């Protein structure tokens, strides 16, 4: 059975960019008689807000989304992340790192992805000049891994992890588990078959596949939809103060459907129920533009 998911972070209200990912993941699962799960990604506890979670759930209901099963919260799953990290450590696939952000900024130049490539300072043990530091991150070894996969929309992707990223963090120095590890464990435990999300996460997918292989987990299929950008070329996000979704859902749903270049109905749906009845019949992933970003429609 197809199993998809939507995984918002509870750091603010849903906006048009969120709606695109939610609509695509929901339509992709439900159009194939699959299940659609909801996960609250609150692993970064200091940034999570309980009122935001309640608002997200209420918005999804108002917009006609119906998830299967209970809502899963990352904050309640840290024991699973700890077990995955322990498995990596036991096989010497992960190691502690005492480097500070300032040291990394000075020693690690940006790589092809625009991220700083970890130079392997602690890969063979924490250097003596940093050994007294108590705070340690944990990094997973990438060794010579080359990861390739075929995205259902964006096509063939390939990444040389050592050149493009370096050994990457799976648990932060403050003790919080990194997104890369948490999402891999969550998707595996939920038996997610298809990950549908924004193309801003396309570059991190090879890291997740690397972890899946190191942990002997099934690899889902991936479909990355274009992200919506504003007039300044910035991704719509909570950080860029994207406008919260309106209370009346129909116009926003139709705008998100059009953003993904989906078939135009003969008669415009007049209700949310009519919209979804049409959308689940007409969903056509091959029509989605194979680009990383597109301008958001005016007024969203």
Secondary structure, 3 states (H helix, E strand, C coil): CCEEEECCCCCCCCEHHHHHHHHHHHHHHHCCCCEEEEEECCCCHHHCCHHHHHHHHHHHHHCCCCCCCCCEEHHHCHHHHHHHHHHHHHCCCEEEECCCHHHHHHHCCECCCCCECCCCCCCCCCCHHHCCCCCCEEEECCCCCEEEEEECCCEEEEEEHHHHCCCEEEECCCCCECHHHHHHHHHHHCCCCEEEEEHHHHHHHHHHHHHHHHCCCCCCEEEEECEEECCCCCECCCCCCCCECCCCCHHHHHHHHHHCCCCCCCCCCCCHHHHHHHHHHHCCHHHCCCCCEEECCCCC
